């Protein structure tokens, strides 16, 4: 019977971790929405690059810019 108490505690801990993770994802989504509305509210046509904590992604994507430009254009 002690095994049931252990699994209950383990499942409660897992539920707590998943709840905190979900709340963090919602909070990050709200943060991104606020940052997006700040940039899009400018209206001057000057679209600045929004770099929100993923600088390595920009470093990985930048070498591919030349490859994308060399691809043939669509025929239609």
Order of alpha helices (4+ residues) and beta strands (2+ residues): alpha-alpha-alpha
